Amino acid sequence: MKTRDRILLCTLELYNADGEPNVTTLDIANELEISPGNLYYHFKGKEALLEALVDDFLLSTHSLLVSPEEPDDASPDDLWLLLHLLFEAIATHRFLFQDLSNLMGRYPFLRHAMRPWLAALRSRLNQVLRALRNSGHLICDEDAEQRLLDALCQTTLFWLDYQRVAGDGEVDAAGGVQQMLGLLRPCLDEETAEWMQLLINRYN
């Protein structure tokens, strides 16, 4: 593995374990057993490291959030797969979502990166909910659909931060998928809601 890739992987692991504010470039260099100068050759400080990690996250979720065309209909499986893959990516970069508002305040570039990401998330979820309603699986009016959309976006952004603040023990990204499916279930037709409950139970 190239030194640059080793640095990024190590940084990601340390940020996830300890939080970005608690990790210095010296900590990263010591963990890798390289000189600070060698690290600086590849990344000119913590902001450059963070930019690279954020770019990796955005790339890993791009295909999930950017659909070439809006579907006319959808099955609940489509939404479940989207949420599952999305939370896998979030779990991999969980340091971002355990302290996002603080990081955005400290690193202006992150605001410019994450706000379009949130807009893409909202647009993609809106597409799927509208398609579910067109398919007859989602039973609600437009106002209720928009409130559901808000709740799904909020859960995506803040589920890991909520767990960290609540101190419920080990961070569980899969619980975020379970929570979002639970928000969706009351709005589904009876047969689909029963299927969704079975799926939710699998996350226990």
N, CA and C of each residue as an Amber inpcrd file, in Angstrom:
protein
   612
   0.8370000  -1.1950000   0.0000000   0.0000000   0.0000000   0.0000000
   0.8770000   1.2530000   0.0000000   0.5130000   2.2190000  -0.8250000
   1.2910000   3.4460000  -0.9050000   1.2140000   4.2190000   0.4040000
   2.2640000   5.0080000   0.6640000   2.3150000   5.7710000   1.9120000
   1.1050000   6.6870000   2.0560000   0.7080000   7.3470000   0.9660000
  -0.4440000   8.2520000   1.0310000  -1.7010000   7.5040000   1.4850000
  -1.9100000   6.3170000   0.9350000  -3.0910000   5.5300000   1.2950000
  -3.0100000   5.0420000   2.7350000  -1.8050000   4.6730000   3.1790000
  -1.6280000   4.2420000   4.5690000  -1.9400000   5.3890000   5.5210000
  -1.5160000   6.5910000   5.1570000  -1.7810000   7.7580000   6.0050000
  -3.2850000   7.9970000   6.1130000  -3.9830000   7.9430000   4.9970000
  -5.4260000   8.1710000   5.0210000  -6.1510000   7.1040000   5.8230000
  -5.7760000   5.8540000   5.6470000  -6.4220000   4.7710000   6.3840000
  -6.1850000   4.9130000   7.8760000  -4.9590000   5.2200000   8.2490000
  -4.6320000   5.4040000   9.6620000  -5.3900000   6.5970000  10.2400000
  -5.4340000   7.6840000   9.4970000  -6.1490000   8.8770000   9.9570000
  -7.6240000   8.5680000  10.1720000  -8.2170000   7.8630000   9.2400000
  -9.6310000   7.4980000   9.3600000  -9.8640000   6.6540000  10.6100000
  -9.0020000   5.6990000  10.8490000  -9.1620000   4.8370000  12.0210000
  -9.0250000   5.6310000  13.3250000  -8.0520000   6.5320000  13.3740000
  -7.8550000   7.3310000  14.5810000  -8.9950000   8.3260000  14.7850000
  -9.4370000   8.9600000  13.7050000 -10.5580000   9.9030000  13.8160000
 -11.8260000   9.1900000  14.2820000 -12.0740000   8.0020000  13.7300000
 -13.2540000   7.2430000  14.1360000 -13.1780000   6.8230000  15.5980000
 -11.9850000   6.4720000  16.0460000 -11.8240000   5.9830000  17.4150000
 -11.8330000   7.1070000  18.4410000 -11.1640000   8.2260000  18.1250000
 -10.9360000   9.2630000  19.1280000 -11.5980000  10.6000000  18.8110000
 -12.0740000  10.7830000  17.5810000 -12.6260000  12.0660000  17.1710000
 -11.5490000  12.9480000  16.5690000 -11.8800000  13.6290000  15.4830000
 -10.8980000  14.4610000  14.7820000 -10.2160000  15.4900000  15.6770000
 -10.9280000  16.2040000  16.5800000 -10.2640000  17.2250000  17.3900000
  -9.1910000  16.6580000  18.3250000  -9.2840000  15.3710000  18.6380000
  -8.3780000  14.7660000  19.6180000  -7.1790000  14.0730000  18.9910000
  -7.0430000  14.1790000  17.6770000  -5.9470000  13.5170000  16.9690000
  -5.0850000  14.5720000  16.2880000  -3.7850000  14.5200000  16.5120000
  -2.8510000  15.4450000  15.8750000  -2.1130000  14.7370000  14.7390000
  -1.4750000  15.5390000  13.8960000  -0.6760000  14.9320000  12.8370000
   0.4960000  14.1410000  13.4240000   0.9740000  14.5630000  14.5860000
   2.0520000  13.8110000  15.2470000   1.5350000  12.4400000  15.6950000
   0.3030000  12.4000000  16.1890000  -0.2880000  11.1120000  16.5710000
  -0.3380000  10.1740000  15.3710000  -0.7170000  10.7150000  14.2280000
  -0.8270000   9.8980000  13.0160000   0.5480000   9.4030000  12.5820000
   1.5220000  10.3110000  12.5810000   2.8820000   9.9270000  12.1900000
   3.4400000   8.8650000  13.1300000   3.2230000   9.0380000  14.4280000
   3.7140000   8.0540000  15.4060000   3.0490000   6.6980000  15.2150000
   1.7430000   6.7140000  14.9420000   1.0180000   5.4550000  14.7380000
   1.5580000   4.7050000  13.5290000   1.9440000   5.4540000  12.4960000
   2.4660000   4.8520000  11.2680000   3.9660000   4.5990000  11.3240000
   4.6060000   5.1430000  12.3670000   6.0620000   5.0430000  12.5230000
   6.7760000   5.6720000  11.3210000   6.2850000   6.8710000  10.9630000
   6.9490000   7.6720000   9.9360000   7.2530000   9.0370000  10.5440000
   8.0890000   9.8010000   9.8800000   8.4290000  11.1250000  10.3980000
   7.3010000  12.1040000  10.0880000   7.1190000  13.1410000  10.9210000
   6.1330000  14.1780000  10.6030000   6.3940000  14.8180000   9.2440000
   7.6710000  14.9350000   8.8680000   8.0030000  15.4990000   7.5700000
   7.4950000  14.6460000   6.4240000   7.5640000  13.3250000   6.5980000
   7.0590000  12.4150000   5.5710000   5.5500000  12.5850000   5.4230000
   4.8430000  12.7030000   6.5310000   3.3970000  12.9250000   6.4750000
   3.0900000  14.2540000   5.7960000   3.8550000  15.2940000   6.1690000
   3.6110000  16.6260000   5.6150000   3.8890000  16.6650000   4.1150000
   4.7880000  15.8010000   3.6390000   5.0690000  15.7300000   2.2050000
   3.8030000  15.3510000   1.4310000   2.9860000  14.4830000   2.0290000
   1.7750000  14.0070000   1.3670000   0.5520000  14.8730000   1.6860000
   0.4720000  15.3880000   2.9210000  -0.6830000  16.1850000   3.3420000
  -0.1970000  17.3680000   4.1710000  -0.5370000  18.5650000   3.7350000
  -0.0420000  19.7700000   4.4000000  -0.9030000  20.1330000   5.6140000
  -1.0730000  19.2030000   6.5210000  -1.8080000  19.4750000   7.7500000
  -3.1380000  18.7420000   7.8240000  -3.8540000  18.9810000   8.9250000
  -5.0910000  18.2530000   9.1940000  -6.2030000  18.5960000   8.2130000
  -6.2660000  19.8360000   7.7650000  -7.3430000  20.1940000   6.8400000
  -7.2040000  19.4240000   5.5330000  -5.9900000  19.2510000   5.0710000
  -5.7710000  18.4820000   3.8380000  -6.1590000  17.0250000   4.0320000
  -5.8650000  16.4920000   5.2090000  -6.2670000  15.1200000   5.5190000
  -7.7890000  14.9980000   5.5260000  -8.4420000  15.9580000   6.1720000
  -9.8980000  15.9220000   6.2520000 -10.5230000  16.0570000   4.8670000
  -9.9760000  16.9410000   4.0440000 -10.5050000  17.1130000   2.6880000
 -10.4330000  15.7980000   1.9150000  -9.3320000  15.0850000   2.0490000
  -9.1860000  13.8080000   1.3320000 -10.1860000  12.7770000   1.8350000
 -10.4020000  12.7240000   3.1450000 -11.3640000  11.7690000   3.7020000
 -12.7860000  12.1180000   3.2930000 -13.1070000  13.3990000   3.2770000
 -14.4440000  13.8300000   2.8490000 -14.6500000  13.5110000   1.3680000
 -13.6310000  13.7350000   0.5570000 -13.7260000  13.3840000  -0.8630000
 -14.0060000  11.8900000  -1.0350000 -13.3440000  11.0620000  -0.2230000
 -13.5810000   9.6160000  -0.2850000 -15.0300000   9.2900000   0.0660000
 -15.5450000   9.9630000   1.1070000 -16.9250000   9.7190000   1.5080000
 -17.9000000  10.1410000   0.4120000 -17.6950000  11.3190000  -0.1380000
 -18.5890000  11.8100000  -1.1870000 -18.5700000  10.8810000  -2.3960000
 -17.3830000  10.3850000  -2.7470000 -17.2710000   9.4690000  -3.8800000
 -17.9890000   8.1540000  -3.5930000 -17.8730000   7.6650000  -2.3470000
 -18.4800000   6.3780000  -1.9940000 -19.9990000   6.4290000  -1.9840000
 -20.5820000   7.6260000  -1.8390000 -22.0430000   7.7420000  -1.7870000
 -22.6370000   8.3620000  -3.0470000 -21.7960000   8.7940000  -3.9620000
 -22.3000000   9.5090000  -5.1460000 -23.2960000   8.6580000  -5.9330000
 -22.9310000   7.4080000  -6.1990000 -23.8000000   6.5660000  -7.0200000
 -25.1080000   6.2370000  -6.3140000 -25.1280000   6.3120000  -4.9800000
 -26.3530000   6.0500000  -4.2260000 -27.3310000   7.2160000  -4.3260000
 -26.7960000   8.4230000  -4.3750000 -27.6360000   9.6100000  -4.2780000
 -27.9540000  10.2510000  -5.6160000 -27.1590000   9.9720000  -6.6230000
 -27.3740000  10.5910000  -7.9320000 -27.9160000   9.5340000  -8.8890000
 -29.2070000   9.6060000  -9.1400000 -29.8560000   8.6500000 -10.0320000
 -29.9380000   9.2540000 -11.4360000 -29.6200000   8.4870000 -12.4830000
 -29.6560000   9.0400000 -13.8390000 -31.0530000   9.4900000 -14.2560000
 -32.0840000   8.8580000 -13.6860000 -33.4510000   9.2740000 -13.9930000
 -34.3510000   8.9450000 -12.8120000 -35.4130000   9.6940000 -12.6660000
 -36.3220000   9.4900000 -11.5510000 -37.2120000   8.2840000 -11.8320000
 -37.2810000   7.3040000 -10.8980000 -38.1020000   6.1110000 -11.1340000
 -39.5840000   6.4490000 -11.0580000 -40.3720000   5.7400000 -11.8920000
 -41.8220000   5.9260000 -11.8550000 -42.4490000   5.1880000 -10.6840000
 -41.8530000   4.0560000 -10.3320000 -42.3390000   3.3100000  -9.1800000
 -41.1480000   2.6750000  -8.4840000 -41.3870000   2.1240000  -7.2960000
 -40.3080000   1.5320000  -6.5120000 -40.9060000   0.5400000  -5.5430000
 -40.0810000  -0.3930000  -5.0910000 -40.5000000  -1.3300000  -4.0580000
 -39.8160000  -0.9440000  -2.7530000 -40.3600000  -1.3720000  -1.6100000
 -39.6840000  -1.1000000  -0.3400000 -38.2630000  -1.6440000  -0.2990000
 -38.0070000  -2.7160000  -1.0720000 -36.6360000  -3.2480000  -1.1560000
 -35.6630000  -2.1820000  -1.6470000 -36.1120000  -1.3530000  -2.5790000
 -35.2400000  -0.3150000  -3.1330000 -34.8050000   0.6590000  -2.0460000
 -35.7660000   1.0620000  -1.2090000 -35.4430000   2.0010000  -0.1340000
 -34.5530000   1.3420000   0.8980000 -34.8620000   0.0930000   1.2610000
 -34.0430000  -0.6060000   2.2510000 -32.5880000  -0.7190000   1.7770000
 -32.3910000  -1.1030000   0.5110000 -31.0260000  -1.2530000   0.0060000
 -30.3010000   0.0810000   0.0060000 -30.9920000   1.1340000  -0.3960000
 -30.3890000   2.4640000  -0.3830000 -29.9450000   2.8380000   1.0180000
 -30.8230000   2.6580000   2.0060000 -30.4910000   3.0210000   3.3850000
 -29.3610000   2.1640000   3.9280000 -29.3880000   0.8760000   3.6230000
 -28.3540000  -0.0360000   4.1250000 -26.9720000   0.3570000   3.6030000
 -26.8780000   0.5930000   2.3010000 -25.5910000   0.9690000   1.7130000
 -25.1460000   2.3500000   2.1860000 -26.1090000   3.2480000   2.3530000
 -25.7830000   4.5950000   2.8090000 -25.2120000   4.5620000   4.2190000
 -25.8270000   3.7990000   5.1020000 -25.3280000   3.7500000   6.4700000
 -24.0260000   2.9680000   6.5840000 -23.7630000   2.0700000   5.6700000
 -22.4460000   1.4260000   5.6310000 -21.3640000   2.4660000   5.3540000
 -21.6250000   3.3600000   4.3950000 -20.6620000   4.4210000   4.0790000
 -20.5210000   5.3850000   5.2420000 -21.6240000   5.7120000   5.8970000
 -21.5840000   6.6090000   7.0490000 -20.8010000   5.9730000   8.1880000
 -21.0020000   4.6790000   8.4030000 -20.2680000   3.9860000   9.4700000
 -18.7710000   3.9940000   9.2090000 -18.3910000   3.8610000   7.9410000
 -16.9670000   3.8740000   7.5950000 -16.3430000   5.2340000   7.9010000
 -17.1040000   6.3060000   7.7360000 -16.6210000   7.6740000   7.9940000
 -17.3960000   8.2690000   9.1780000 -17.5870000   7.4860000  10.2100000
 -18.5060000   7.8920000  11.2900000 -18.0360000   9.1120000  12.0620000
 -16.7440000   9.4120000  12.0480000 -16.2770000  10.5980000  12.7740000
 -16.9530000  11.8620000  12.2450000 -17.2880000  11.8770000  10.9520000
 -17.9590000  13.0350000  10.3620000 -19.3270000  13.2620000  10.9890000
 -20.0410000  12.1740000  11.2370000 -21.4390000  12.2690000  11.6370000
 -21.6290000  12.2240000  13.1510000 -20.5470000  12.0770000  13.8810000
 -20.6440000  12.1370000  15.3350000 -20.4020000  13.5570000  15.8520000
 -19.9400000  14.4320000  14.9790000 -19.6640000  15.8070000  15.4070000
 -19.7200000  16.7490000  14.2120000 -20.7200000  16.5450000  13.3370000
 -20.7300000  17.2320000  12.0460000 -20.8450000  18.7390000  12.1900000
 -21.7530000  19.2210000  13.0460000 -21.9520000  20.6650000  13.1450000
 -20.6870000  21.3640000  13.6500000 -19.9700000  20.7330000  14.5860000
 -18.7270000  21.3130000  15.0910000 -17.6550000  21.3300000  13.9990000
 -17.5380000  20.2400000  13.2640000 -16.5490000  20.1760000  12.1940000
 -16.8480000  21.2130000  11.1120000 -18.1220000  21.4010000  10.7830000
 -18.4870000  22.3800000   9.7650000 -18.1720000  23.7990000  10.2250000
 -18.2660000  24.0410000  11.5300000 -17.9230000  25.3490000  12.0600000
 -16.4280000  25.6210000  12.0120000 -15.6370000  24.5800000  12.1640000
 -14.1880000  24.7350000  12.2010000 -13.5460000  24.6770000  10.8260000
 -14.1990000  24.0000000   9.8990000 -13.6430000  23.8340000   8.5510000
 -14.6720000  24.3190000   7.5310000 -14.5550000  25.5750000   7.0580000
 -15.5510000  26.1140000   6.1220000 -15.7390000  25.2710000   4.8630000
 -14.6710000  24.6330000   4.3850000 -14.8110000  23.8320000   3.1690000
 -15.8210000  22.7050000   3.3690000 -15.9510000  22.2340000   4.6170000
 -16.8530000  21.1200000   4.8880000 -18.3140000  21.5430000   4.7190000
 -18.6180000  22.7930000   5.0500000 -19.9790000  23.2940000   4.8210000
 -20.3060000  23.2490000   3.3380000 -19.3400000  23.6650000   2.5040000
 -19.5640000  23.7020000   1.0590000 -19.6590000  22.2940000   0.4670000
 -19.0770000  21.3100000   1.1710000 -19.1370000  19.9280000   0.6840000
 -20.4030000  19.2170000   1.1520000 -20.7730000  19.4170000   2.4140000
 -21.8550000  18.6280000   2.9920000 -23.2390000  19.1820000   2.6900000
 -23.3730000  20.4830000   2.4730000 -24.7000000  21.0070000   2.1490000
 -25.2030000  20.4980000   0.7940000 -24.3740000  20.4830000  -0.2460000
 -24.8350000  19.8390000  -1.4870000 -25.1030000  18.3440000  -1.3040000
 -24.3000000  17.6850000  -0.4480000 -24.5370000  16.2660000  -0.1780000
 -25.9070000  16.0710000   0.4610000 -26.2480000  16.9310000   1.4270000
 -27.5580000  16.8390000   2.0660000 -28.6710000  17.0960000   1.0560000
 -28.4750000  18.0650000   0.1730000 -29.4740000  18.3430000  -0.8600000
 -29.6580000  17.1280000  -1.7720000 -28.5510000  16.4530000  -2.1100000
 -28.6350000  15.2520000  -2.9370000 -29.3350000  14.1210000  -2.1910000
 -29.0370000  13.9860000  -0.8920000 -29.7050000  12.9770000  -0.0640000
 -31.2060000  13.2190000  -0.0480000 -31.5890000  14.4650000   0.2100000
 -33.0120000  14.7950000   0.2800000 -33.7070000  14.5390000  -1.0550000
 -33.0550000  14.9120000  -2.1480000 -33.6340000  14.7080000  -3.4680000
 -33.8190000  13.2200000  -3.7630000 -32.8080000  12.4250000  -3.4170000
 -32.8840000  10.9690000  -3.6930000 -33.9710000  10.3170000  -2.8540000
 -34.0290000  10.6240000  -1.5700000 -35.0670000  10.0520000  -0.7180000
 -36.4500000  10.5090000  -1.1700000 -36.5490000  11.7490000  -1.5990000
 -37.8200000  12.2640000  -2.0960000 -38.2730000  11.4870000  -3.3390000
 -37.3150000  11.1850000  -4.2190000 -37.6280000  10.3900000  -5.4050000
 -38.2070000   9.0340000  -5.0180000 -37.5390000   8.3700000  -4.0700000
 -37.9600000   7.0260000  -3.6940000 -39.3200000   7.0530000  -2.9980000
 -39.5390000   8.0090000  -2.0980000 -40.8280000   8.0980000  -1.4150000
 -41.9500000   8.3660000  -2.4160000 -41.6940000   9.2600000  -3.3670000
 -42.7200000   9.5600000  -4.3640000 -43.0210000   8.3140000  -5.2100000
 -41.9770000   7.5640000  -5.5440000 -42.1720000   6.3500000  -6.3260000
 -42.9190000   5.2930000  -5.5190000 -42.6310000   5.2000000  -4.2200000
 -43.3590000   4.2610000  -3.3680000 -44.8360000   4.6300000  -3.2930000
 -45.1110000   5.9340000  -3.2490000 -46.5070000   6.3790000  -3.2020000
 -47.1940000   6.0780000  -4.5330000 -46.4760000   6.2950000  -5.6360000
 -47.0440000   5.9820000  -6.9460000 -47.3170000   4.4940000  -7.1080000
 -46.5040000   3.6690000  -6.4230000 -46.6650000   2.2150000  -6.5060000
 -47.7520000   1.6980000  -5.5700000 -48.2790000   2.5710000  -4.7260000
 -49.3180000   2.1560000  -3.8000000 -48.8130000   1.5780000  -2.4970000
 -47.4840000   1.5650000  -2.2990000 -46.9380000   1.0340000  -1.0520000
 -46.9770000   2.0710000   0.0720000 -46.7860000   3.3280000  -0.2720000
 -46.7690000   4.4070000   0.7210000 -48.1250000   5.1100000   0.6880000
 -48.7880000   5.1190000   1.8400000 -50.1360000   5.6750000   1.9140000
 -50.1110000   6.9030000   2.8170000 -50.0250000   8.0630000   2.2120000
 -50.0330000   9.3170000   2.9640000 -50.2310000  10.4590000   1.9840000
 -50.5970000  11.6330000   2.5180000 -50.7230000  12.7860000   1.6380000
 -49.3590000  13.4580000   1.4720000 -49.3120000  14.4860000   0.6640000
 -48.0290000  15.1260000   0.3550000 -47.4010000  15.7700000   1.5870000
 -48.2280000  16.3630000   2.4570000 -47.6790000  16.9810000   3.6630000
 -47.0250000  15.9450000   4.5620000 -47.6880000  14.8090000   4.7620000
 -47.1260000  13.7450000   5.5880000 -45.8690000  13.1690000   4.9500000
 -45.8620000  13.0910000   3.6300000 -44.6800000  12.5930000   2.9350000
 -43.4880000  13.5150000   3.1500000 -43.7180000  14.8200000   3.1450000
 -42.6280000  15.7700000   3.3660000 -42.1210000  15.7150000   4.8070000
 -43.0300000  15.5090000   5.7580000 -42.5820000  15.3650000   7.1540000
 -41.7800000  14.0870000   7.3310000 -42.1980000  13.0360000   6.6590000
 -41.4370000  11.7830000   6.6960000 -40.0670000  11.9930000   6.0730000
 -40.0150000  12.7190000   4.9780000 -38.7420000  13.0130000   4.3170000
 -37.8160000  13.7720000   5.2620000 -38.3390000  14.7680000   5.9600000
 -37.5350000  15.5130000   6.9270000 -36.9780000  14.5800000   7.9980000
 -37.8280000  13.7080000   8.5160000 -37.4070000  12.7930000   9.5840000
 -36.3180000  11.8390000   9.0970000 -36.4450000  11.3540000   7.8730000
 -35.4310000  10.4510000   7.3280000 -34.0940000  11.1670000   7.1380000
 -34.1360000  12.3960000   6.6440000 -32.8960000  13.1610000   6.4580000
 -32.2420000  13.4670000   7.8030000 -33.0490000  13.8540000   8.7820000
 -32.5130000  14.1660000  10.1070000 -31.8830000  12.9390000  10.7530000
 -32.5260000  11.7940000  10.6040000 -31.9760000  10.5640000  11.1770000
 -30.6590000  10.1970000  10.5060000 -30.5930000  10.3480000   9.1960000
 -29.3480000  10.0570000   8.4900000 -28.2030000  10.9240000   9.0080000
 -28.4700000  12.2010000   9.1840000 -27.4250000  13.1360000   9.6050000
 -27.0150000  12.9500000  11.0600000 -27.9720000  12.6740000  11.9380000
 -27.7150000  12.8190000  13.3690000 -27.8540000  11.5410000  14.1820000
 -28.0930000  10.4130000  13.5460000 -28.2550000   9.1800000  14.3070000
 -27.0010000   8.8420000  15.1090000 -25.8340000   8.9080000  14.4990000
 -24.5990000   8.5630000  15.2110000 -24.2880000   9.5810000  16.2950000
 -24.5690000  10.8510000  16.0410000 -24.3520000  11.8790000  17.0530000
 -25.2930000  11.6610000  18.2300000 -26.5350000  11.2900000  17.9390000
 -27.5030000  10.9900000  19.0010000 -26.9910000   9.8450000  19.8740000
 -26.5060000   8.7810000  19.2500000 -25.9860000   7.6480000  20.0130000
 -24.7940000   8.0580000  20.8720000 -23.9300000   8.9030000  20.3060000
 -22.7520000   9.3470000  21.0690000 -23.1800000  10.1610000  22.2780000
 -24.1210000  11.0890000  22.1010000 -24.5780000  11.9220000  23.2100000
 -25.3260000  11.0980000  24.2430000 -26.1540000  10.1570000  23.7670000
 -26.9340000   9.3280000  24.6830000 -26.0610000   8.3640000  25.4590000
 -24.8700000   8.0720000  24.9250000 -23.9650000   7.1760000  25.6220000
 -24.4920000   5.7700000  25.7270000 -25.1070000   5.2820000  24.6300000
 -25.7140000   3.9530000  24.6420000 -24.6990000   2.8320000  24.4260000
 -23.4430000   3.1370000  24.4890000 -22.4270000   2.1130000  24.2810000
 -21.8700000   2.1870000  22.8780000 -21.5930000   1.0320000  22.2890000
 -20.9670000   0.9790000  20.9720000 -21.8780000   1.6130000  19.9210000
 -21.2750000   2.4280000  19.0700000 -22.0240000   3.0630000  17.9880000
 -22.5180000   1.9990000  17.0270000 -23.8020000   2.0610000  16.6910000
 -24.4350000   1.0490000  15.8600000 -25.0800000   1.7190000  14.6600000
 -24.3650000   1.7440000  13.5380000 -24.9110000   2.3710000  12.3380000
 -26.1160000   1.6060000  11.8190000 -26.1200000   0.2810000  11.9840000
 -27.2570000  -0.5100000  11.5210000 -28.5390000  -0.0950000  12.2230000
 -28.4040000   0.3790000  13.4630000 -29.5730000   0.8660000  14.1760000
 -30.2070000   2.0620000  13.4890000 -29.4090000   2.8100000  12.7320000
 -29.9470000   3.9290000  11.9760000 -30.8870000   3.4520000  10.8800000
 -30.5110000   2.3560000  10.2210000 -31.3900000   1.7810000   9.1980000
 -32.6850000   1.3060000   9.8510000 -32.5690000   0.6270000  10.9790000
 -33.7480000   0.1340000  11.7060000 -34.6630000   1.2880000  12.0990000
 -34.0760000   2.3780000  12.5760000 -34.8640000   3.5390000  12.9670000
 -35.6080000   4.1350000  11.7760000 -34.9310000   4.2280000  10.6430000
 -35.5550000   4.8340000   9.4710000 -36.6700000   3.9480000   8.9080000
 -36.4670000   2.6370000   8.9310000 -37.5260000   1.7340000   8.4960000
 -38.7270000   1.8240000   9.4410000 -38.4310000   2.0090000  10.7310000
 -39.5080000   2.1660000  11.7000000 -40.3080000   3.4390000  11.4760000
 -39.6490000   4.5070000  11.0530000 -40.3530000   5.7500000  10.7250000
 -41.2540000   5.5600000   9.5140000 -40.8060000   4.7540000   8.5840000
 -41.5440000   4.5370000   7.3470000 -42.7390000   3.5940000   7.5410000
 -42.6100000   2.6180000   8.4220000 -43.5890000   1.5300000   8.5330000
 -45.0360000   1.9970000   8.7170000 -45.3410000   2.9690000   9.6020000
 -46.7490000   3.3470000   9.7810000 -47.4090000   3.9250000   8.5340000
 -46.6080000   4.3210000   7.5530000 -47.1590000   4.9240000   6.3360000
 -47.3090000   3.9210000   5.1960000 -47.0200000   2.6410000   5.4600000
 -47.0640000   1.6370000   4.4000000 -48.3950000   0.8970000   4.4040000
 -48.7310000   0.3090000   3.2550000 -49.9140000  -0.5490000   3.2080000
 -49.6930000  -1.7630000   4.0960000 -50.7570000  -2.4410000   4.4690000
 -50.6920000  -3.4800000   5.5090000 -49.7060000  -4.5900000   5.1760000
 -49.7540000  -5.1100000   3.9730000 -48.8650000  -6.2130000   3.6020000
 -47.4000000  -5.7730000   3.6410000 -47.1240000  -4.5970000   3.1010000
 -45.7520000  -4.0940000   3.0790000 -45.2720000  -3.7700000   4.4870000
 -46.1660000  -3.2460000   5.3280000 -45.7980000  -2.9270000   6.7090000
 -45.4020000  -4.1900000   7.4760000 -46.1140000  -5.3020000   7.2300000
 -45.7650000  -6.5710000   7.8930000 -44.3930000  -7.0460000   7.4330000
 -44.1470000  -6.9340000   6.1300000 -42.8320000  -7.3120000   5.6100000
 -41.7370000  -6.4340000   6.1910000 -42.0360000  -5.1320000   6.3130000
 -41.0640000  -4.2050000   6.8610000 -40.7460000  -4.5240000   8.3160000
 -41.7550000  -4.9420000   9.0840000 -41.5210000  -5.2820000  10.4860000
 -40.5930000  -6.4890000  10.6090000 -40.7790000  -7.4530000   9.7260000
 -39.8730000  -8.6070000   9.7280000 -38.4350000  -8.1630000   9.4430000
 -38.2920000  -7.2350000   8.5220000 -36.9730000  -6.7170000   8.1920000
 -36.3680000  -5.9630000   9.3730000 -37.1800000  -5.1430000  10.0360000
 -36.7170000  -4.4160000  11.2180000 -36.2460000  -5.3810000  12.2900000
 -36.9950000  -6.4650000  12.4840000 -36.6380000  -7.4310000  13.5210000
 -35.2980000  -8.0990000  13.2530000 -34.9380000  -8.1890000  11.9800000
 -33.6490000  -8.8150000  11.6250000 -32.4720000  -7.9850000  12.1220000
 -32.6760000  -6.6910000  12.3710000 -31.5960000  -5.8230000  12.8510000
 -31.4050000  -5.9240000  14.3600000 -32.3180000  -6.6100000  15.0550000
 -32.1960000  -6.7260000  16.5180000 -31.1050000  -7.6980000  16.9020000
